[in-house]
């Protein structure tokens, strides 16, 4: 089935032409970081790294919010699961992340009420079905996750669900880029920024990074032609 406005960004012939253009203009060595984990998966799935000239190195950035969640936050989540009459609701990717002494998966195996949900609204439904217990949703994510979780809080107020709460450990992308640029022994020449985050925060959110570190940023979607076009724009 043809998907208008998507299939053209997966077009093999167009991708080959983009690769040829990149190879034609690529002269000096550059290190480009794809910020988002979705970009990294798309790059591996499409074999983009193997197609690029040796002058271009792609680095995988801090795109997974779970991976950049602090140890103290993981420990707080685990401690929360140990409180009586508390149901911890979480996305599945947090379950196996190790804390200092345990993990949510271990706590669940020991009988604690840790439930996997697919949205904050699922957690709200659990709260309404268990009015005698406090349901805490673990809010982990970047800017794309925050709006839906905020919407669940507003919906909880409408439903008068006083036993629903969110423990937020959200991160924002631009400060993460600044932290990378400030890190010792890190060499990055440009950033490929995530399209879905940029819809929420706007491309202007990256301007402080561009101006402070004199480094280009290009917002990209997640299909092969998107990514190749971003690479072309960064090196031309």
C-alpha positions as CSV (number, residue, x, y, z in Angstrom):
1,X,0.0,0.0,0.0
2,X,1.3,3.4,-1.0
3,X,1.4,6.0,1.8
4,X,1.4,9.4,0.3
5,X,4.1,11.8,1.7
6,X,5.9,8.9,3.4
7,X,6.9,6.5,0.6
8,X,8.9,9.1,-1.3
9,X,11.1,9.5,1.8
10,X,11.9,5.8,1.5
11,X,12.6,5.9,-2.2
12,X,15.7,3.8,-3.0
13,X,16.6,5.7,-6.1
14,X,16.3,9.1,-4.4
15,X,18.4,7.8,-1.5
16,X,21.1,6.7,-3.9
17,X,21.1,10.1,-5.5
18,X,21.5,11.7,-2.1
19,X,24.4,9.4,-1.2
20,X,26.1,10.3,-4.5
21,X,25.7,14.1,-3.8
22,X,27.1,13.6,-0.3
23,X,30.1,11.6,-1.7
24,X,30.7,14.3,-4.3
25,X,30.9,17.2,-1.8
26,X,32.4,15.4,1.2
27,X,36.0,16.6,1.6
28,X,37.0,17.0,5.2
29,X,36.4,14.7,8.1
30,X,33.3,15.5,10.2
31,X,31.6,13.9,13.2
32,X,27.8,14.3,13.1
33,X,25.6,13.2,16.0
34,X,22.1,12.0,15.5
35,X,20.5,13.0,18.8
36,X,17.5,10.7,18.8
37,X,17.4,7.0,19.3
38,X,14.8,6.8,16.6
39,X,17.3,8.2,14.2
40,X,19.9,5.6,15.3
41,X,17.4,2.8,14.6
42,X,16.5,4.2,11.2
43,X,20.2,4.6,10.3
44,X,21.0,1.0,11.2
45,X,17.8,-0.3,9.5
46,X,18.6,1.5,6.3
47,X,22.3,0.8,6.3
48,X,23.2,4.5,6.0
49,X,26.5,4.2,7.8
50,X,27.8,1.7,5.3
51,X,26.9,4.0,2.4
52,X,28.6,7.2,3.6
53,X,32.2,8.1,2.8
54,X,34.9,7.5,5.3
55,X,35.1,11.2,5.9
56,X,31.7,11.2,7.7
57,X,31.3,9.6,11.1
58,X,27.9,9.3,12.7
59,X,27.7,9.3,16.5
60,X,24.7,8.1,18.4
61,X,23.4,10.7,20.9
62,X,21.5,10.6,24.2
63,X,18.2,9.8,22.4
64,X,16.8,7.3,25.0
65,X,15.3,9.1,27.9
66,X,15.7,6.0,30.1
67,X,19.4,5.9,29.4
68,X,19.9,9.5,30.7
69,X,17.7,9.1,33.8
70,X,19.8,9.6,36.8
71,X,20.6,6.8,39.3
72,X,18.9,8.8,42.1
73,X,15.7,8.9,40.1
74,X,15.7,5.2,39.4
75,X,16.3,4.6,43.1
76,X,13.3,6.9,43.9
77,X,11.1,4.9,41.6
78,X,12.1,1.7,43.3
79,X,11.6,3.1,46.8
80,X,8.2,4.3,45.7
81,X,7.2,0.7,44.7
82,X,7.9,-0.4,48.3
83,X,5.4,1.9,49.9
84,X,2.2,0.2,51.1
85,X,-1.0,0.8,49.1
86,X,0.9,2.3,46.2
87,X,0.6,1.1,42.6
88,X,3.5,2.2,40.4
89,X,2.6,2.5,36.7
90,X,5.4,2.7,34.2
91,X,6.4,2.2,30.6
92,X,8.0,-1.2,30.0
93,X,11.5,0.2,29.2
94,X,12.0,1.3,32.8
95,X,11.3,-2.1,34.3
96,X,14.8,-3.7,34.0
97,X,16.9,-0.6,34.6
98,X,19.1,-1.3,37.6
99,X,19.0,1.0,40.7
100,X,21.6,0.9,43.4
101,X,20.3,-2.2,45.0
102,X,17.3,-3.4,43.0
103,X,15.1,-2.8,39.9
104,X,11.4,-2.3,39.3
105,X,11.3,-5.8,37.8
106,X,12.8,-7.3,41.0
107,X,10.4,-5.4,43.1
108,X,7.5,-6.7,41.1
109,X,8.8,-10.2,41.3
110,X,8.8,-9.8,45.1
111,X,5.1,-8.9,45.1
112,X,5.2,-5.1,44.8
113,X,2.5,-3.5,42.6
114,X,4.4,-2.4,39.5
115,X,2.3,-2.3,36.4
116,X,3.3,-1.8,32.8
117,X,1.1,0.7,30.9
118,X,1.2,2.1,27.3
119,X,0.1,5.6,28.2
120,X,-0.5,7.8,31.3
121,X,-4.2,7.5,30.6
122,X,-3.9,3.7,31.2
123,X,-2.5,4.6,34.7
124,X,-5.4,7.0,35.3
125,X,-7.8,4.1,34.5
126,X,-6.0,1.9,37.0
127,X,-6.4,4.7,39.6
128,X,-10.1,4.9,39.0
129,X,-10.5,1.1,39.3
130,X,-8.5,1.1,42.6
131,X,-9.7,4.1,44.6
132,X,-8.3,2.7,47.8
133,X,-4.8,2.9,46.5
134,X,-2.5,5.6,45.3
135,X,-1.4,5.2,41.7
136,X,1.8,6.9,40.7
137,X,2.8,7.1,37.0
138,X,6.5,7.4,36.4
139,X,7.0,10.3,33.9
140,X,10.1,9.6,32.0
141,X,10.7,11.1,28.5
142,X,11.7,14.1,26.5
143,X,9.5,16.9,25.2
144,X,7.4,14.5,23.1
145,X,6.2,12.6,26.2
146,X,5.4,15.5,28.4
147,X,2.3,16.8,26.7
148,X,0.3,13.6,26.9
149,X,1.3,13.1,30.6
150,X,0.3,16.7,31.3
151,X,-3.0,16.0,29.6
152,X,-3.6,12.9,31.9
153,X,-3.1,15.2,34.9
154,X,-5.8,17.6,33.6
155,X,-8.1,14.6,32.8
156,X,-7.5,13.3,36.4
157,X,-8.7,16.6,37.7
158,X,-11.8,16.4,35.5
159,X,-12.5,12.9,36.8
160,X,-11.8,13.9,40.4
161,X,-9.2,11.1,40.6
162,X,-7.5,12.2,43.7
163,X,-5.5,9.0,44.0
164,X,-3.6,9.6,40.7
165,X,-0.2,11.4,40.6
166,X,2.9,11.7,38.4
167,X,6.5,11.5,39.5
168,X,8.2,13.5,36.7
169,X,11.7,12.8,35.6
170,X,11.4,14.5,32.2
171,X,14.4,15.7,30.3
172,X,14.7,18.4,27.6
173,X,16.9,18.1,24.6
174,X,18.8,21.4,24.2
175,X,20.5,21.3,27.6
176,X,21.6,17.7,26.8
177,X,23.3,19.1,23.7
178,X,25.0,21.7,25.7
179,X,26.2,19.1,28.2
180,X,27.7,17.1,25.3
181,X,29.5,20.2,24.0
182,X,30.9,21.0,27.4
183,X,32.2,17.5,28.0
184,X,35.9,16.8,27.9
185,X,37.2,14.7,25.0
186,X,34.0,14.9,23.0
187,X,34.3,16.1,19.4
188,X,31.1,16.8,17.6
189,X,30.9,19.0,14.5
190,X,27.1,19.1,14.0
191,X,23.8,17.8,15.4
192,X,21.0,16.0,13.5
193,X,18.0,17.0,15.7
194,X,14.8,15.0,16.1
195,X,11.7,16.0,14.2
196,X,9.1,15.0,16.7
197,X,10.8,16.9,19.6
198,X,11.2,19.9,17.3
199,X,7.5,20.0,16.6
200,X,6.9,20.5,20.3
201,X,9.8,23.0,21.1
202,X,10.4,24.6,17.6
203,X,13.7,24.9,15.8
204,X,14.4,28.1,17.6
205,X,15.1,26.1,20.8
206,X,18.4,25.0,19.4
207,X,19.6,28.6,18.7
208,X,21.4,29.0,22.1
209,X,23.5,25.9,21.3
210,X,24.2,27.1,17.7
211,X,25.3,30.5,18.9
212,X,27.3,29.5,21.9
213,X,29.2,26.6,20.3
214,X,29.1,27.8,16.7
215,X,27.8,24.4,15.6
216,X,25.1,23.7,13.0
217,X,21.9,21.8,13.8
218,X,19.5,20.4,11.2
219,X,16.0,19.1,12.2
220,X,15.3,15.8,10.4
221,X,12.5,13.2,10.1
222,X,13.2,9.5,10.5
223,X,13.1,8.1,7.0
224,X,16.3,7.4,4.9
225,X,15.9,10.4,2.6
226,X,15.2,12.7,5.5
227,X,18.4,11.7,7.2
228,X,20.5,11.8,4.1
229,X,19.2,15.2,3.3
230,X,20.1,16.4,6.8
231,X,23.7,15.0,6.4
232,X,24.0,16.8,3.0
233,X,22.8,20.1,4.5
234,X,25.4,19.8,7.4
235,X,28.4,19.1,5.2
236,X,27.7,21.3,2.1
